[in-house]
Amino acid sequence: MTSLLSSLVAGLLLVNLVALGTSRISTVVRSVAVQGVLLGVLAVTAHGSLSLRVLAVALASVLLKGWLIPRILFRALDQVAIKREVEPSLGLLPSLLLGAFATVLAVAAASRLPLAETRLAPLLIPASLATVASGFIVITTRRKAISQVLGYLILENGIFIFGLLLLEAMPFLVEAGVLLDLFVGIFVLSIILHHINREFASLDTRRLSLLKE
Amino acid sequence: MPPLPVILPLVMAVVVFATPSKRWRPRLLAVTAAAHLAVTVAILAGSAPAGGGAWLRLDAPGRLLLGVVSLLFLACALYSVGYLRYRVERANRRFCACMLAALGTMSLVAYAQHLGLLWVGIEATTLATAPLIYFNRTARSIEATWKYLVISSVGIALALLGSFFVGYAALLGGGEASLLFGDLLGAASGLSKPWLRAGFTLLLVGYGTKLGLVPMHTWKPDAYGEAPGVVGAILAGGLTSCAFFALLRLTQITAAAGEGVYANRLLVAMGLVSMGVAGALMLGQRDLKRMLAYSSVEHMGILVVAIGLGAGATFAALLHLVNNAFGKGAMFLAVGNIHRAFGGKTTTEVHGAIRRLPLSGTLFLLGLFAVTGSPPFGFFLSELLILKAAFADHRWLVAGLFLGFLLLVFAGMGATSLAALQGRPPKSARTSSYRDSFATFAPALGLLGLVLLFGLHLPEAVRTLIADAAAVLEVGR
């Protein structure tokens, strides 16, 4: 079990780096989808015993993050017919290195904080913090509006990993609410993406500068 | 069975969305708002059950929040009837449905007793209000909505991580991992300190983004500036109140765990910086709605300073919250009228608003005095109480800066507002057909009247509501 767990976590971290290092937006969407599926498997693996609730959370996460949201994003990509490159304001290699550095930092930070004596925490906490940091890097260093949505999804995935430690404290109602909020959020964002493209003839956030002091 | 104040507006949002008649949707909106207030009053008076269970329960702070939100919303709904009659060329399906969804989700925040559920509610208020901001479908409003959604969502995501950190702090404390406020308060002394501190900081940044504290305030002037006035009233009066209650509850847990000094220091620093920066950005501000947005940043700063001053200022903070909700609501409704009458909202286009709109113009002037803390309005009382708490604690520097920033704000807001209110209306303003009507003026007058009443004589029922909420929130601090 532990070896499966560590390979899953390694996979998640690898996906972060792929998302940071690729020049194609569609690859970023795919990596976010893969991450969503990995998260579902991780949720089941992390809780050795299979309960209905864990299964439901895992299934909902796989369906939403691995299938539905990527579909919405691919549709948005098709509709707006933008150039398929990510156009980072910070080069791909520097942002990749930054992501790797953040991962190391996350491991170091987690080792300094007190952890519960479980097999999960030492793996999940650094993975969560590193994924949150990667999401932040994507949000802040990419110019396309859709990249900011993707960065937000990666950030949200990182938070989901942390949430696995607290599955007992979270009523199913809350889990469902979080996923519903995420879905509605992405849905609304994709509608506005469409409007941005129509009004500004671009998805470049540098054009979003009408409102200034 | 979910409680009625939460479920009623959400069901009606669906009904309104499905209603084919454009004329009936605003009416249904107003009727639902009135029904919501009736149910709320019955619950507050104790003649109707509040409903809910362990996660959804209406405690004293929740009662206060529900009352404030419900009353503010009714004023906004009545105003919307007049507003949408005027903007008859616009589709109103999404507007009416999203308004009701916002009411339902704000009520959910009032009921939430679980950190996770609280988060779900606050994120849902963001999503429900986003389509309202781009009601006008201009390039500017789309840009504002984008910034609002992206910045708020990322900020609130951090608050979720912070909530998880607090939950993990409880797990390490040996207790069972629970995110219910009651359980967290009971187990506060055992919470793991490093995780709690990190969690509190993330929550402050997260919900601080929603409040619009500096430096996470950047979305606020854009969103408030481009949204219709009535939406600004909901955002500045309702949504900020929800986020503030979240922060208040978390500060209570953090203080009960013995980390109050750390939390208070952060809160006072952030609050004062917000007040100062907002004041500086108001100087020379030409856009009336953006000016009100910075005024909202300033008032959030005041509120955060007030909680940072410790338990003694809780009553003052809650009173200020009530004043802010109604006072800002009135101001945004009035500025919406001015915007329509002049076809613009900057001091280049707007002159002589008092001549052009004697009612809304005068109301805006009175509102200006109210929100800048002049007597006899309620803001004066609550700001005085906050200052008193600072003096009682011998926080001379805090009190001095607080007063200085209030003066700065008065100067900035006064100059901009007077430039718009005085003088002769430009010729272009005469082309607009807008005149003050009962539906677009009375709700603003009612809200400002309440702020005046709170300053002259705080009604016993309101005082009890606030005092009960303060008593619950002071436990452990």
Interface residues (C-beta under 8 A of the other chain):
Chain A: L113 P114 L115 A116 V132 I139 A145 Q148 V149 Y152 L155 E156 G158 I159 F162 G163 L165 L166 E168 A169 M170 P171 L173 V174 G177 V178 L180 D181 V184 G185 V188 L189 I192 H195 I196 E199 F200 L208 S209 L210 L211 E213
Chain B: W55 H114 G116 L117 W119 V120 E123 A124 L127 A130 P131 Y134 R137 T138 A139 R140 I142 E143 A144 T145 W146 K147 L149 V150 S153 V154 A157 L160 L161 F164 F165 G167 Y168 A170 L171 L172 E176 A177 S178 L179 S192 P194 W195 A198 P221 D222 G225 E226 L281
